[in-house]
């Protein structure tokens, strides 16, 4: 069987996902085009050799409609002969794109593929594709007659179930900013960031953030419809211990080990194991636990054999409950900060985490890295890579 290797992985710096943010003046197709062009240019690769480009995007409407990955590929100057598709596995969309690309290589269907993702939350706001539409249908309402809830309320339910208090959540959020800023100041992100009009530093990182300062923020989801049936909620989730709305794009160049050797390219890592799973759509965000169990079982590795864990910080309860469930070393968990500081441009986050994980393993000499991402509707992806 072929090895599926990661030759390179890049991203934009994050921009605040609101008007006036550093990337808000850029069409999302142009953001994605920037990383697609960079990932082939950095490696001297003829883009005509790419068999497929698989992109993740969550809000596929407006400027992000009609297969934005194909639009971006053409905008990046790729030959018209190179195909592309856009997928939606909610927040894990580009992580799933990486799985599909690598699995295509492993199956022999691709020699070279690019996995990528984009989200401009300033230009295509979250939930805007649905508008006033009924996205559930009668059959789903019959299965869940009391109704499902939005992701922020799910985070509250998880905090209550795992007995995570406000102080613990805020302390974790402050740590995310502290670690992200330390990495930024040391130049640790420079190798993965593609400049966009000179924007090279994650706009969402706040170096002065402290747990004491975060304690003054008000809960964000108080009074959300349907929450009256959950008396255990004491409202701990705030804008400070949640990931911010963000703009960004990312891309990974994936190929067979034999193709990399033939082209004289040095692989940086290889895919070791994959998993994807569903979970309770009411709790929604705890799918990282069964997905991690599944990928560890498939890999034959223990949690202690993994040198770094990237658990997406959609909300602080997610990595904290994950850490508790696995008894994981907190020093290995999101060692360069996470989405609370670095931003969460939905469709781009999967390959963004991959970029940070590969660079961290190279900088520290670690061998294995694990990445997992909770996803809307109750799902999660998990990936284990091995540094080469």
C-alpha positions in Angstrom: 0.0 0.0 0.0 1.1 3.6 -0.7 2.0 5.9 2.2 0.1 9.2 2.1 2.5 11.9 3.0 2.2 15.6 3.8 4.8 17.5 1.8 3.7 20.9 2.9 0.8 22.7 4.7 0.2 26.4 4.9 -2.4 28.9 6.1 -3.3 32.5 6.2 -3.0 34.4 9.5 -6.5 34.7 11.0 -8.6 37.8 10.7 -11.4 38.9 12.8 -14.6 37.7 11.3 -16.4 41.0 11.2 -16.4 44.1 9.0 -13.1 45.8 9.4 -11.2 42.7 10.2 -7.8 42.3 8.6 -9.1 39.9 5.9 -12.6 41.1 5.5 -11.8 43.1 2.4 -10.8 39.9 0.6 -13.3 37.7 -1.3 -13.1 34.1 0.2 -12.2 32.7 -3.2 -9.1 35.0 -3.2 -8.1 33.9 0.3 -8.3 30.2 -0.7 -6.5 31.0 -4.0 -3.6 32.6 -2.0 -2.9 29.4 -0.1 -3.4 27.1 -3.1 -0.9 29.1 -5.1 1.6 29.2 -2.2 1.5 25.5 -1.5 2.6 24.6 -5.1 5.0 27.5 -5.5 6.8 26.8 -2.3 7.5 23.3 -3.5 8.2 24.0 -7.2 5.3 21.7 -8.2 3.6 22.0 -11.5 -0.1 22.3 -10.5 -1.1 20.4 -13.7 0.1 17.3 -11.8 -2.5 17.7 -9.1 -5.2 15.0 -9.5 -7.8 16.7 -7.3 -8.4 19.6 -4.9 -10.8 18.9 -2.1 -11.9 21.9 -0.1 -13.9 22.5 3.1 -16.4 25.3 3.6 -19.3 25.4 6.0 -21.4 28.4 4.9 -21.7 27.6 1.2 -23.9 30.5 0.1 -23.4 34.0 -1.3 -19.7 34.5 -2.1 -18.9 30.9 -0.9 -21.5 29.2 -3.1 -21.2 27.2 -6.3 -18.1 25.1 -5.4 -15.8 27.8 -4.1 -12.8 25.4 -4.2 -13.1 25.2 -8.0 -13.4 29.0 -8.2 -10.4 29.5 -6.0 -8.3 26.9 -8.0 -9.0 28.9 -11.2 -8.3 32.2 -9.4 -4.9 30.7 -8.3 -3.9 30.1 -11.9 -4.2 26.3 -11.9 -4.7 24.7 -15.2 -8.4 24.2 -16.1 -7.8 20.5 -16.3 -7.4 20.3 -12.5 -10.8 19.4 -10.8 -12.0 20.5 -7.4 -14.9 19.9 -5.0 -16.2 21.5 -1.9 -17.4 19.5 1.1 -19.2 20.3 4.4 -18.6 18.3 7.6 -19.2 21.5 9.6 -16.1 22.6 11.6 -14.2 19.5 10.5 -14.7 20.2 6.8 -11.0 20.6 5.8 -9.8 17.9 8.2 -12.3 15.6 6.4 -10.9 17.0 3.1 -7.4 15.8 4.3 -8.8 12.4 5.0 -10.4 12.1 1.6 -7.3 13.3 -0.1 -5.0 10.9 1.8 -7.4 8.0 1.4 -7.5 8.6 -2.3 -3.7 8.4 -2.3 -3.7 5.2 -0.2 -6.3 3.7 -2.6 -4.2 4.5 -5.6 -6.8 6.8 -7.0 -4.6 9.9 -6.6 -0.8 10.5 -6.9 -1.2 14.1 -5.7 -4.1 15.9 -4.1 -4.5 19.1 -2.2 -6.8 19.4 0.9 -7.8 22.9 1.8 -10.5 25.0 3.4 -11.8 28.6 3.6 -14.3 30.6 5.6 -15.0 34.3 5.5 -17.2 34.8 8.5 -17.1 38.5 8.0 -18.6 38.3 4.5 -20.8 35.1 4.8 -21.9 35.1 8.5 -22.5 31.8 10.3 -26.0 30.4 9.9 -26.8 32.9 7.1 -27.2 30.1 4.5 -30.2 28.8 6.3 -31.9 32.1 6.6 -35.5 31.5 7.8 -35.6 28.1 6.2 -36.8 25.0 8.1 -33.6 22.9 8.1 -35.0 20.0 10.2 -38.0 18.6 8.6 -40.9 16.7 10.2 -39.2 13.4 10.5 -36.2 14.8 12.5 -38.7 16.7 14.8 -40.5 13.5 15.5 -37.2 11.8 16.5 -36.2 14.7 18.7 -39.5 16.2 19.8 -38.0 18.4 22.5 -35.8 19.9 19.9 -32.0 20.3 19.5 -30.0 23.3 20.5 -27.3 25.5 19.0 -23.7 24.8 19.6 -23.2 27.4 22.4 -25.9 25.7 24.5 -24.3 22.3 23.8 -21.1 23.7 25.3 -23.0 24.8 28.4 -24.5 21.3 28.7 -21.0 19.7 28.4 -19.6 22.1 31.1 -22.4 21.1 33.4 -22.0 17.4 32.7 -18.2 17.4 33.3 -18.5 19.9 36.2 -16.2 22.4 34.6 -16.6 25.7 36.4 -16.3 29.2 35.0 -12.9 29.7 36.6 -11.4 26.6 34.9 -12.9 27.6 31.5 -11.5 31.1 31.7 -8.1 29.9 32.9 -7.9 27.6 29.9 -8.9 30.4 27.6 -6.2 32.7 29.0 -3.6 29.9 28.6 -4.6 29.6 24.9 -3.8 33.3 24.3 -0.6 33.1 26.4 0.7 30.1 24.4 -0.3 31.5 21.1 1.4 34.8 21.8 4.6 33.1 23.0 4.7 31.2 19.7 4.0 34.3 17.7 6.7 36.3 19.5 9.2 33.5 18.9 8.4 33.3 15.2 6.9 29.8 15.5 4.1 30.5 13.1 6.2 32.2 10.4 6.8 29.0 8.4 3.1 28.1 8.0 1.6 31.6 7.3 1.1 32.8 3.8 1.0 36.7 3.8 -2.1 38.3 2.4 -1.5 42.0 1.7 1.2 42.0 4.4 -1.1 40.4 7.1 1.1 37.8 8.8 0.0 37.8 12.5 -3.1 36.2 13.8 -5.4 39.1 14.6 -7.5 37.2 17.1 -4.6 36.7 19.6 -4.9 39.0 22.6 -1.6 39.0 24.5 -2.9 40.8 27.5 -5.7 38.3 28.2 -6.0 37.1 31.8 -8.4 34.8 33.6 -9.3 37.7 35.9 -10.1 39.9 32.9 -12.2 37.2 31.3 -14.2 36.7 34.5 -15.9 40.1 33.8 -17.5 39.0 30.6 -21.2 38.1 30.5 -22.5 34.7 29.4 -23.2 34.6 25.7 -26.2 32.2 25.4 -28.5 33.2 28.3 -32.1 33.0 27.3 -31.5 30.9 24.1 -34.8 29.3 23.1 -35.3 25.8 24.5 -32.9 26.1 27.4 -35.6 26.3 30.0 -35.6 22.5 30.1 -32.0 22.4 31.3 -32.0 23.8 34.9 -28.4 22.5 35.3 -27.1 25.4 33.1 -25.6 28.1 35.2 -24.3 30.0 32.1 -20.5 29.7 32.0 -19.8 30.1 28.2 -18.8 33.7 27.3 -17.1 35.3 24.2 -13.9 34.9 26.1 -13.9 31.2 26.6 -15.2 30.6 23.0 -13.5 30.7 19.7 -14.0 34.1 17.9 -15.6 34.6 14.5 -12.7 34.4 12.1 -11.7 34.7 8.4 -9.0 32.5 7.0 -7.8 29.8 4.5 -5.4 26.8 4.6 -4.1 24.1 2.3 -2.1 20.8 2.5 -0.1 19.2 -0.3 -0.6 15.4 0.0 0.8 12.7 -2.2 2.1 9.2 -2.3 5.6 8.7 -0.9 6.7 7.2 -4.2 5.5 10.4 -6.1 7.3 12.6 -3.6 10.5 10.7 -4.1 10.1 10.8 -7.9 9.6 14.6 -7.8 12.5 15.1 -5.4 10.2 16.5 -2.6 10.8 15.8 1.0 7.7 14.6 3.0 7.3 16.3 6.3 4.8 13.8 7.8 2.6 10.9 6.9 -0.9 9.9 7.7 -0.9 7.1 10.3 -4.6 6.6 11.1 -8.0 8.2 10.5 -11.4 8.1 12.2 -14.7 9.8 12.0 -17.8 9.2 14.2 -21.2 10.5 15.0 -22.3 11.5 18.5 -25.4 12.8 20.3 -26.6 15.9 18.3 -27.9 17.5 21.5 -24.5 17.5 23.2 -23.0 17.8 19.7 -19.4 18.7 20.8 -18.3 15.7 22.7 -17.7 13.6 19.6 -14.0 14.2 20.0 -14.0 11.5 22.7 -15.3 8.5 20.7 -13.4 9.7 17.6 -10.2 9.7 19.6 -10.9 6.3 21.0 -11.5 5.0 17.5 -8.4 6.5 16.0 -6.2 5.2 18.9 -7.6 1.8 18.5 -6.9 1.8 14.8 -3.4 3.1 15.2 -2.4 0.7 18.0 -1.0 3.6 19.9 -1.7 4.8 23.5 -2.5 8.4 24.3 0.9 8.6 26.1 2.7 7.7 22.8 1.4 10.8 21.2 3.7 13.8 21.4 1.2 16.6 20.8 -2.6 16.9 20.8 -4.5 19.5 18.7 -8.1 19.5 20.1 -10.0 22.3 18.4 -11.0 24.9 20.9 -14.5 25.7 19.6 -15.4 26.3 23.3 -13.2 25.7 26.3 -15.2 22.7 27.6 -14.3 20.6 24.6 -10.5 20.3 25.1 -10.9 20.2 28.9 -13.4 17.3 28.9 -11.2 15.6 26.3 -8.2 16.0 28.5 -10.1 14.6 31.5 -11.4 11.6 29.6 -8.0 10.5 28.4 -5.8 11.6 31.3 -3.8 13.5 28.7 -0.7 15.6 29.6 -1.9 19.2 29.6 1.5 20.4 28.4 1.0 18.4 25.1 -2.5 19.8 24.6 -2.7 22.7 22.1 0.9 23.6 23.0 0.9 26.6 20.6 -2.5 27.8 21.7 -5.8 27.0 20.0 -8.8 28.4 18.3 -9.8 30.5 21.3 -6.7 32.6 20.5 -5.9 31.7 16.9 -9.4 31.8 15.6 -11.8 29.3 14.1 -12.5 30.1 10.4 -14.8 27.1 10.2 -14.0 25.4 6.9 -10.3 26.3 7.1 -9.7 25.1 10.7 -8.9 21.4 9.9 -5.9 22.1 7.8 -5.0 25.1 10.0 -4.6 22.7 13.0 -2.6 20.4 10.7 -0.2 23.1 9.8 0.4 24.0 13.4 0.7 20.4 14.5 3.3 19.5 11.8 5.4 22.6 12.6 5.3 21.9 16.4 6.4 18.3 15.9 9.3 19.5 13.7 10.3 22.1 16.2 10.3 19.7 19.2 11.4 16.5 17.5 8.1 14.8 18.4 7.1 11.8 16.4 3.3 11.4 16.6 0.6 14.1 16.6 -3.2 13.7 17.1 -5.8 16.1 15.8 -9.5 16.0 16.6 -12.4 18.4 15.9 -16.0 18.5 17.1 -18.5 19.2 14.5 -22.1 20.5 14.2 -24.9 18.0 14.3 -22.9 15.7 16.6 -19.8 14.4 14.7 -16.0 14.4 15.0 -12.9 13.6 13.0 -9.7 12.4 14.4 -6.3 12.0 12.7 -2.9 10.7 13.8 0.2 11.8 11.8 3.8 10.7 12.1 6.6 13.2 11.5 9.2 12.1 9.0 
